[in-house]
Structures are given as C-alpha cells and as structure tokens.
Amino acid sequence: MKLSLFSVILGGAGLLAACGPAPTPQQQAARQHEIACLGGTLGGALIGGAIGNQFGGGSGKSILTAAGAAAGGFEGQRFSC
C-alpha cells in the first residue's frame, strides 16, 4: 500500500513539474518526451503488477506482483522512450 501511494505521489509530482511553460520549442518537445516516458513506465508497472497479482498465493503473490510491476515498468519504459 505504501509503495502504491509513493508511486502515485512521485508520478504526480513529476507530471506537475513537467507542466510549466518551456521557453523554446526544443525544450517543450523534450518535456513532452519525458512525460511520455514517465507515463509508459508507470502504466507498464501498473499493468504488470495487476497481471502478476493474479498468480500465486501468500508471499508468492506479493513476489509475483512486485516482479510483474518491475517487468512491466521496464517494458513500458523501453516501449515509450
């Protein structure tokens, strides 16, 4: 629960920091790319964690959820960046 809350707070802070005006079009494009990377990483982690949570039982369920979130975050970041 704490990890999910931390992830949401960190993601929200990153999105809010990227929303400020950029002085040049190149900087604006760089910010949009960063937002896309962050969105892909967080989305992949959420989907991977949800899929991993469907398997196992007890502590194995927690391990598979964490592994799914890590793998999903990695693949989401690789796909979006």
Backbone as JSON, one array per atom type, in Angstrom:
{
  "sequence": "MKLSLFSVILGGAGLLAACGPAPTPQQQAARQHEIACLGGTLGGALIGGAIGNQFGGGSGKSILTAAGAAAGGFEGQRFSC",
  "N": [[0.82, -1.19, 0.0], [1.92, 1.25, 0.83], [3.91, 1.53, -1.07], [2.44, 1.81, -3.43], [1.11, 4.23, -2.93], [3.32, 5.92, -2.68], [4.31, 5.72, -5.29], [2.24, 6.91, -6.76], [2.29, 9.52, -5.72], [4.9, 10.32, -6.42], [4.77, 10.09, -9.22], [2.74, 11.97, -9.77], [4.0, 14.31, -8.88], [6.09, 14.45, -10.71], [4.68, 14.81, -13.09], [3.44, 17.28, -12.59], [5.68, 18.93, -12.36], [6.59, 18.92, -14.94], [4.77, 20.39, -16.31], [5.08, 23.11, -16.55], [5.68, 26.19, -18.4], [7.74, 26.08, -21.32], [10.64, 27.68, -22.52], [11.61, 27.39, -25.17], [10.81, 25.76, -28.31], [12.24, 23.34, -28.57], [12.82, 22.64, -25.94], [10.24, 22.27, -25.01], [9.46, 20.06, -26.53], [11.24, 18.19, -25.48], [10.3, 18.01, -22.86], [7.74, 16.95, -23.32], [8.48, 14.47, -24.27], [9.67, 13.4, -21.97], [7.42, 13.24, -20.31], [5.93, 11.36, -21.72], [7.63, 9.14, -21.46], [7.59, 8.76, -18.68], [4.86, 8.25, -18.3], [4.57, 5.87, -19.78], [6.24, 4.16, -18.34], [5.06, 4.11, -15.75], [2.48, 3.24, -16.42], [3.05, 0.71, -17.53], [4.13, -0.54, -15.27], [1.91, -0.6, -13.56], [0.11, -2.23, -15.02], [1.66, -4.57, -15.28], [1.98, -5.24, -12.57], [-0.68, -5.74, -11.88], [-1.22, -7.97, -13.47], [0.69, -9.79, -12.47], [-0.31, -10.07, -9.91], [-2.4, -11.8, -10.17], [-1.54, -14.37, -9.92], [-0.15, -17.04, -7.91], [0.09, -17.38, -4.29], [-0.21, -16.24, -0.91], [2.95, -15.24, 0.3], [4.14, -15.62, -2.13], [2.42, -14.46, -3.95], [2.8, -11.76, -3.47], [5.46, -11.52, -4.23], [5.31, -12.18, -6.95], [3.66, -10.1, -7.8], [5.31, -7.87, -7.37], [7.43, -8.55, -9.07], [6.09, -8.58, -11.52], [5.33, -5.89, -11.67], [7.85, -4.68, -11.81], [8.88, -5.79, -14.2], [6.91, -4.93, -15.99], [7.16, -2.15, -15.76], [9.75, -1.81, -16.76], [9.45, -2.73, -19.43], [7.43, -0.99, -20.3], [8.78, 1.46, -20.16], [10.83, 0.99, -21.98], [9.34, 0.7, -24.31], [7.99, 3.18, -24.58], [9.97, 5.13, -24.57]],
  "CA": [[0.0, 0.0, 0.0], [2.78, 2.41, 0.89], [4.61, 1.63, -2.35], [1.5, 2.36, -4.4], [0.91, 5.64, -2.6], [4.56, 6.6, -3.03], [4.38, 5.77, -6.75], [1.27, 7.9, -7.22], [2.78, 10.85, -5.34], [6.07, 10.6, -7.24], [4.31, 10.31, -10.59], [2.04, 13.25, -9.81], [4.98, 15.39, -8.76], [6.8, 14.52, -11.98], [3.79, 15.41, -14.1], [3.26, 18.7, -12.29], [6.92, 19.63, -12.64], [6.76, 18.99, -16.39], [3.68, 21.16, -16.91], [5.42, 24.53, -16.66], [5.97, 26.62, -19.77], [9.12, 25.93, -21.78], [11.0, 28.85, -23.3], [11.86, 27.12, -26.58], [10.11, 24.55, -28.8], [13.04, 22.15, -28.3], [12.63, 22.28, -24.53], [8.88, 21.76, -24.89], [9.48, 18.69, -27.07], [11.95, 17.35, -24.51], [9.38, 17.79, -21.73], [6.7, 16.03, -23.75], [9.11, 13.15, -24.33], [9.82, 12.94, -20.58], [6.09, 12.87, -19.83], [5.58, 10.09, -22.37], [8.44, 8.08, -20.83], [7.05, 8.54, -17.33], [3.55, 7.61, -18.44], [4.77, 4.49, -20.22], [6.83, 3.39, -17.25], [4.06, 3.91, -14.7], [1.42, 2.39, -16.96], [3.56, -0.66, -17.61], [4.26, -1.08, -13.91], [0.57, -0.89, -13.05], [-0.43, -3.38, -15.72], [2.46, -5.73, -14.89], [1.63, -5.59, -11.19], [-2.03, -6.32, -11.88], [-1.13, -9.32, -14.03], [1.42, -10.6, -11.5], [-1.16, -10.28, -8.74], [-3.37, -12.85, -10.47], [-0.91, -15.67, -9.74], [0.48, -17.32, -6.63], [-0.67, -17.25, -3.05], [0.61, -15.88, 0.24], [4.07, -14.37, -0.03], [4.4, -15.79, -3.55], [1.59, -13.48, -4.66], [3.48, -10.47, -3.33], [6.68, -11.57, -5.04], [4.92, -12.11, -8.36], [3.16, -8.75, -8.06], [6.48, -6.99, -7.48], [8.16, -8.91, -10.29], [5.28, -8.11, -12.64], [5.44, -4.43, -11.73], [9.19, -4.33, -12.29], [8.98, -6.15, -15.62], [6.02, -4.04, -16.73], [7.78, -0.82, -15.78], [10.89, -1.87, -17.68], [8.96, -2.82, -20.8], [6.73, 0.26, -20.61], [9.78, 2.49, -20.38], [11.51, 0.65, -23.22], [8.43, 0.92, -25.43], [7.59, 4.58, -24.72], [11.12, 6.01, -24.75]],
  "C": [[0.87, 1.26, 0.0], [3.53, 2.63, -0.42], [3.7, 2.22, -3.42], [1.28, 3.85, -4.17], [2.15, 6.45, -2.97], [4.68, 6.76, -4.55], [3.44, 6.83, -7.31], [1.76, 9.31, -6.91], [3.97, 11.24, -6.21], [5.68, 10.89, -8.68], [3.59, 11.64, -10.74], [2.99, 14.42, -9.72], [5.76, 15.56, -10.07], [5.96, 15.16, -13.07], [3.58, 16.9, -13.84], [4.52, 19.5, -12.6], [7.11, 19.82, -14.14], [5.72, 19.87, -17.06], [3.99, 22.64, -17.07], [5.75, 24.91, -18.09], [7.46, 26.45, -20.09], [9.46, 27.11, -22.68], [11.18, 28.57, -24.8], [11.08, 25.88, -27.03], [10.9, 23.26, -28.55], [12.87, 21.68, -26.86], [11.22, 21.72, -24.31], [8.8, 20.33, -25.42], [10.17, 17.73, -26.11], [11.05, 17.04, -23.31], [8.28, 16.82, -22.12], [7.24, 14.6, -23.84], [9.27, 12.58, -22.92], [8.48, 12.5, -20.01], [5.66, 11.54, -20.44], [6.36, 8.94, -21.75], [7.9, 7.74, -19.44], [5.72, 7.83, -17.4], [3.67, 6.15, -18.86], [5.32, 3.61, -19.11], [5.8, 3.09, -16.16], [2.92, 3.02, -15.19], [1.84, 0.94, -17.06], [3.69, -1.31, -16.25], [2.89, -1.44, -13.33], [-0.02, -2.14, -13.71], [0.33, -4.65, -15.34], [2.15, -6.18, -13.47], [0.26, -6.24, -11.1], [-2.01, -7.74, -12.42], [-0.41, -10.25, -13.05], [0.6, -10.94, -10.28], [-2.17, -11.4, -8.95], [-2.83, -14.25, -10.17], [-0.34, -15.81, -8.34], [-0.47, -17.17, -5.46], [0.28, -16.91, -1.91], [1.72, -14.92, -0.16], [4.46, -14.49, -1.5], [3.61, -14.79, -4.39], [2.25, -12.1, -4.62], [4.73, -10.42, -4.2], [6.33, -11.46, -6.52], [4.35, -10.75, -8.73], [4.32, -7.78, -8.25], [7.26, -7.28, -8.75], [7.4, -8.44, -11.53], [5.35, -6.6, -12.79], [6.8, -4.0, -12.25], [9.34, -4.62, -13.78], [8.11, -5.24, -16.47], [6.57, -2.64, -16.82], [8.95, -0.76, -16.75], [10.42, -1.88, -19.12], [8.2, -1.56, -21.21], [7.7, 1.39, -20.92], [10.52, 2.24, -21.7], [10.64, 0.95, -24.43], [8.17, 2.42, -25.66], [8.77, 5.53, -24.94], [11.9, 5.53, -25.92]]
}
